[in-house]
Amino acid sequence: MELRKITPQFTASPQISIEDVAVAAANGYRAILCNRPDGEAADQPSFEEIEAAAKAAGIEARYAPIQSGMVRDEDVAAFGVALQDLPKPVLAYCRTGTRSVTLWSFNEAPTRPMAEILAATGAAGYDMNGVARRIANGGKTPTDTGDAHFDVVIVGGGAGGISVAASLKSRKSDLNIAVIDPADIHYYQPGWTMVGGGIFDAQTTARTMGSLIPKGVHWLKSAVAAFEPGNNAVILDGCRVVKYDRLVVCPGLKLDWGGIEGLEETLGRNGVTSNYRYDLAPYTWQLVQQMRCGRAVFTQPPMPIKCAGAPQKAMYLSGDAWFRSGVLKDIDIQFMNAGGVLFGVKDYVPALESYVQKYGAALNFFHNLVSVDGPAKTARFEVKKPDAEPEFVDMEFDMIHVCPPQTAPDFIRVSPLSDPSGWVDVDQATLRHKSYDNIWSLGDVMNAPNAKTAAAARKQAPTVADNIVADIDGRSAVAQYDGYGSCPLTVERGKIVLAEFGYGGALKPSFPSFLINGTKPSRMAWFLKERLLPPIYWKAMLRGKEWLAKPEKLKVAADKS
């Protein structure tokens, strides 16, 4: 635990653990103030867990969550009330501590000299000069000048961000590039299905962010608060300003756990799990191993979601485990899908339906999960069938695997970069923003009609890199993305239906059919998923080695040549 004392009465800290609470109490802290929303990262404890630990340690805990980078006047007021009410000294935390210190700085500004605020926060390792500029500018961060300037700024250090940084460096090594991401850990999220199926160990899907940032690329460990594309500026936590010549936006999407009533309170207990979180995927496998009879429910929310096949992958691997252990006949499997089809590309449906029959799973279409009562082990679904009045159905469960609803991150949805649905608005071929010529986007956050998968980002990164380099050289776009996405559907342990497709559901196989026929379950596809794809991800994709991902020439450019 990093205790960064600002005053004798107020200390900030990056994310604390449950064990840290007792340490804080032993160090004389009488209250803990949480400024980080639950579910912001896959590896953070919930406030409920922190609060329980605080109660056991004999200190108070207060929840005042602030969206990353979005400190509003009302947030400052609520923080001030909490700080006044809580016994002193107070330990406040968020992901890095920056939000807590920003709130404190704004709260103190009316009564404490700004020089004193900057000195106290600076001594604790927090730069609040951006806050000072915002206060001096009447509450709005000025962006005519910046704290730093780069040739290319990349927002997001996930699969898309690291890959495009590496691809750019491989093409133009002298580019001054920055990646903005507050996370300490980078996750190989496609592996979490395999963790939930007992094939991978969770720790093999995580690496430190610092070990993956390409050599020569700057890592700005911060969250983005806002974009001002008119001034070529990104505003960070703490109101710092980063200027760019060209911007790449790829922060991923938001898992909206709070969009299902009662879900956050029961995740990881009462038989409620999800492979969409690093810390919960092992619980999925634990539940599968323990279950000998009863009802297992698997849910899928409305599209778009990250990896559309993941909810049913969990069902298939669980069904296979129960089949192998001889208890499948005593387990009632229910697949609750908010949509109206099993899979969006019809060519793969027959193979999937054969496994639905093998595992005796009931398919319930147009059923959207709206609430979960963990202690009562009951889930409520809103049923919206075509040409029928909506109704609600309650279903009891012994185990439920939840795929949460998903949206663009909050700071994207409120930005000038988004379309009416909140996603970054791009040309689906060149991945260039439709309104801002020096902005590109890739990965889960943009609005091209492709599957949101890591395989899609693997194809998109070289396309964006080629087009940015062409733009730097004064040329038009030269590469296009064809909508490619891949979804290795793990239908049983040892076999996969390898769905590969592009825009409009067009099949895009990477291998000859005699090697892997994607419409049929294949052992070779399993070998690809289990043995080859992880090292390809870590050692090739994230290092700018574009294996099976060379950019396709833009057709207009090809016709002119």
Stockholm file with secondary structure:
# STOCKHOLM 1.0

chainA/1-561         MELRKITPQFTASPQISIEDVAVAAANGYRAILCNRPDGEAADQPSFEEIEAAAKAAGIEARYAPIQSGMVRDEDVAAFGVALQDLPKPVLAYCRTGTRSVTLWSFNEAPTRPMAEILAATGAAGYDMNGVARRIANGGKTPTDTGDAHFDVVIVGGGAGGISVAASLKSRKSDLNIAVIDPADIHYYQPGWTMVGGGIFDAQTTARTMGSLIPKGVHWLKSAVAAFEPGNNAVILDGCRVVKYDRLVVCPGLKLDWGGIEGLEETLGRNGVTSNYRYDLAPYTWQLVQQMRCGRAVFTQPPMPIKCAGAPQKAMYLSGDAWFRSGVLKDIDIQFMNAGGVLFGVKDYVPALESYVQKYGAALNFFHNLVSVDGPAKTARFEVKKPDAEPEFVDMEFDMIHVCPPQTAPDFIRVSPLSDPSGWVDVDQATLRHKSYDNIWSLGDVMNAPNAKTAAAARKQAPTVADNIVADIDGRSAVAQYDGYGSCPLTVERGKIVLAEFGYGGALKPSFPSFLINGTKPSRMAWFLKERLLPPIYWKAMLRGKEWLAKPEKLKVAADKS
#=GR chainA/1-561 SS CCCEEEETTEEEESCCCHHHHHHHHHTTCCEEEECSCTTSSTTCCCHHHHHHHHHHHTCEEEECCCCTTCCCHHHHHHHHHHHHHSCSSEEEECSSSHHHHHHHHHHHTTTSCHHHHHHHHHHTTCCCHHHHHHHHTTTSCCCSSCSEEEEEEEECCSHHHHHHHHHHHHHCTTCCEEEECCCSEEECGGGHHHHHTTSSCGGGGEEEGGGTSCTTCEEECCCEEEEEGGGTEEEEGGGCEEEEEEEEECCCCEECGGGSBTHHHHTTSTTEECTTSTTTHHHHHHHHHHCCSEEEEEEECSSCCBSTTHHHHHHHHHHHHHHHHTCGGGEEEEEEESSSSSCSSGGGHHHHHHHHHHTTCEEEETEEEEEEETTTTEEEEEECCTTSCCEEEEEECSEEECCCCEECCHHHHTSTTBCTTSSBCBCTTTCBBSSCTTEEECGGGBCSSSCBSHHHHHHHHHHHHHHHHHHHTTCCCCEECCCCEEEEEEEETTEEEEEEECGGGCBCCSSCTTTCCTTSCBHHHHHIIIIIHHHIIIIIGGGTCCTTCCCEECHHHHHHC
#=GC SS_cons         CCCEEEETTEEEESCCCHHHHHHHHHTTCCEEEECSCTTSSTTCCCHHHHHHHHHHHTCEEEECCCCTTCCCHHHHHHHHHHHHHSCSSEEEECSSSHHHHHHHHHHHTTTSCHHHHHHHHHHTTCCCHHHHHHHHTTTSCCCSSCSEEEEEEEECCSHHHHHHHHHHHHHCTTCCEEEECCCSEEECGGGHHHHHTTSSCGGGGEEEGGGTSCTTCEEECCCEEEEEGGGTEEEEGGGCEEEEEEEEECCCCEECGGGSBTHHHHTTSTTEECTTSTTTHHHHHHHHHHCCSEEEEEEECSSCCBSTTHHHHHHHHHHHHHHHHTCGGGEEEEEEESSSSSCSSGGGHHHHHHHHHHTTCEEEETEEEEEEETTTTEEEEEECCTTSCCEEEEEECSEEECCCCEECCHHHHTSTTBCTTSSBCBCTTTCBBSSCTTEEECGGGBCSSSCBSHHHHHHHHHHHHHHHHHHHTTCCCCEECCCCEEEEEEEETTEEEEEEECGGGCBCCSSCTTTCCTTSCBHHHHHIIIIIHHHIIIIIGGGTCCTTCCCEECHHHHHHC
//
